[in-house]
């Protein structure tokens, strides 16, 4: 025989369970959105050849190449904008990898909250 307070406790537990599942689904969706955005932003940076992040600005670099003892050294000039663009894209891709990893952690937390916990006791 259930008492009125027992019914109320079951009702409160069900409401808490629904709120927990809602939080779990929200975390799952937020995590998946973060992963999706990181993939899209990484692909767009890689496909266009430029990143949204522009931290490094290098000048042209001259590399000395010696061809022999009697010949004057030659210089190979590497454009600084290519070095800057490559480093900035790699930095952007690293940031997007970290963002996707964090989205995966958030989504995993949501899945853990959603999943029912079943405990079996063997005698």
N, C-alpha and C positions, 0 to 999 in steps of 0.2 A: 504494500500500500504506500503510495507516494503522498507526501505532504505537500502543501502549497509551496513551502520554501524550497523543497526538492525540485519541483517543476520550474520554479523561477531560476534555480541554479543551473538546470539543464538549458533553459532558454538563454541565460547569460553566456554559458559556455558555447552555445551554437552561434550567438552573435559575435563572440570573440573569434571563433573559428572562421566565420565569414570575413571578418576584418583582416585576419591574418592571411587568408587566401587572396584577398583583394590586394594587400600589400605585396604579396608574392608575385601576383600577375603583373602589377605595376613595375616591380623591379625587373622582372623578366623582359617586359616590353622595352623599358628604358635601356637595359643592357643590349638587347638586340638592335635597337636604334643606334646606339653608340658604335657597335661593331659595324653596322651597315654604313654609317657616315664615315668611319675611319677607312673602310675599304674604298668607298667612292672617292674620298679626298686623296687617298694614296694613288689610286688609278689615274685620277685627273692630273695629278702632279707628274706622274711618270709619263703619261701619254702626251702632255703638253710640253714637257721638258723644263718646266719652271714650277717652283713651289711658292706657296703663299708666304712662306717664312723666308726672310732675306736678312740674315745676320752677318754673314761673312762677305766682305768686299775686298778682293785681292787685286793688286796691280799686276801688270804683265811681268812674268818671271823669265829671266834669262838663265839658261843652263849652259855651262861651259863644256864644250866637247873638244878634247885634244885628239888630233888625228895622228900625230907623230912628233918626233923631237925637233925636226927642222921646219915644220909648218906652223904658221900662227894658229892659235886656238880659234875654233869656230863657236858661235853661240846659237843655241836653239831658243827661240822665243815662244813661250807658251802664253796664250791670251789669258789675262786674269779673270775675265768674265766667264770663261769656260770652267776655270777652277772654282770660282765662287758658285756658279750654278750647280756644279756637281756636288759640292759640299753641302749646299743648302737643300738640295733634293734628298741627299742621304740623311740629313738631319730631320727633314720633314717626314721621311719614311720611318725613321726611328720613332718619332713622336706619334705617328699614326699606329705603329705596331704597339706602342705602350697604351694608346687609347683603346685599341681593339682588345688588348689583354685585360684592361680595366673593365671594359664592357662585358667581357666574358665572365669576370669575377662577379659583377653585379647580377648578370643573368643567372649564374650558378647559385647565388644566394637566393634569388627569387624561386628557382626550381626547388631548392631545399625547403623553403617555406611552404610551397604549394604541396609538395609530396606528403602523403599521409605516413605517419610513423607507425609501423606494425611491430609489435613485440610478441614473440612466441616464447613461452616458457616450457621447456621439456623437463619432464620428471623422470 
